[in-house]
Amino acid sequence: MDKEKEDIEVIFIVSHIRDNTTPAERYKSLIRGFTEQGINVKIIEFDYPWKENTWMGHEIENVDVLDDQLKDRLTIVEPTLNPFQ
C-alpha cells in the first residue's frame, strides 16, 4: 500500500439521526469507501445541544457490524464541546 495513503485521515462531523439504526450501520458504506482505498476515517456524531453552548458527541456503537479491516481504521471520538466555537 502507498505510504502516502496510509497517512491520510478523513474526519466527518455529522448530525445525530434519530432512527432505529446504529451509527456504525449508518456510516458503514461511507467508511468502507474510504478504507478500501487505505484511508483512515474518523466520525464525530453530534446531537443537538440540550443545554446552551454544549454539544454531546455520540460514540459509534455496535462496531461488530463492521469487518475487522474497517474496525482497525475507524477512530471513535466523543467530544463534549461544540467544535465550531
Secondary structure as GFF3:
##gff-version 3
##sequence-region A 1 85
A	DSSP	alpha_helix	3	6	.	.	.	ID=ss1
A	DSSP	beta_strand	9	15	.	.	.	ID=ss2
A	DSSP	alpha_helix	23	35	.	.	.	ID=ss3
A	DSSP	beta_strand	40	46	.	.	.	ID=ss4
A	DSSP	beta_strand	57	58	.	.	.	ID=ss5
A	DSSP	three_ten_helix	63	65	.	.	.	ID=ss6
A	DSSP	alpha_helix	68	73	.	.	.	ID=ss7
A	DSSP	beta_strand	74	76	.	.	.	ID=ss8
###
